[in-house]
């Protein structure tokens, strides 16, 4: 059976006009949503910067051996070997793991996947033809793929996954005298691979347990499972609030929560610096997302112009390119202004600097446009012959 299917549809000019004019309504919604996202993100970033700076001043270094009541509610930094005596059980495969503090199970199933590709072509008169190609491939995926939603499910049915990925924590996990809960251990990457003996009905395939006829030629529905762990005795570092004999998120004065854990003997300063870097990365990612949403909103708002011009396909392409360029030009300063205004409430100097940068960007864009317009007018004037002298 073919694993690629192609369909073709044509949308009339007036239908396209109606849909594009919806962009005039939805475009501002996207822009406003982007502004809210950007503003919230900057507030979150400032809260993280201030919260982590405050947390660095509040850290109490404590020994893992004894839990002292006088440190209750304080931000404590604890280093020591993680231990556990009770085996961890994976009841789905009837496996037990001894001498492990935490175990992560990654489950993959061989399934059909659908890829959708669309190619549009504008026609003279304003209609648009869309060619849609659906391609079906087999691949390993770590989550269920619902084949009932495929455009062509026939011959591409996926069975239900018997179980999914999971993470297990020893019931008696300890860090010296402190109890290690699943939330704290969930912050730690589990680096050590585990290769348990295959249970009945399973086989070994590299680092995986395999359920299927032949790992070299997998079939739809075959399952493979991989385990990693935190072995007992591994040194870990925890920076969190002391809560009775365990840990909980520590809330700083501005409401920022700190709960960090990692493998190794890591000083509190290093853990806070790593968290600052992670927060900075998240801030830039969300800035990019906000700018993209804003660009989409502006593009939707100006979409009717290119649709109207698409009566002549070549002209429609030119107008679409121009409107997207204009949307991009609007996105840059509006994004900068939004970020600057958000920072004004928290860090006026930084916010003022960003406003100046936004003003310079706007001025540069205006000067560039003015220069091109003036050059165009001058070129037209030079190309126009002088009027003939009047006859006497």
Protein Blocks (a to p, Z undefined) as FASTA:
>chain_A
ZZbdcddddddfklmmmmmmmmmmmmmmmmmmmmmmmmmmmmmmmmmmmmmmmmmmmpcc
ddfkbccfklgoiacddddddddfbdcddfknopacehifbdcddddddddddddddddd
ddehiiacddddddddddddfbdcdfklpmblghpaccddfbdcdddddfkbcehjaccd
fklmmmpccfbdcdddddehiacehjbccddfblklccehiacdddddddehiacddddd
dehjbccddddfkopacddddedjddfklmmmmmmmmmmmmmmmmmmmmmmmmmmmmmmm
mmmmmmmmmmpmmlmmmmmmmmmmmmmmmmmmmmmmmmmmmmmmmmmmlmmmmmmmmmmm
mmmmmmmmmmmmmmmmmmmmmmpccdddddZZ
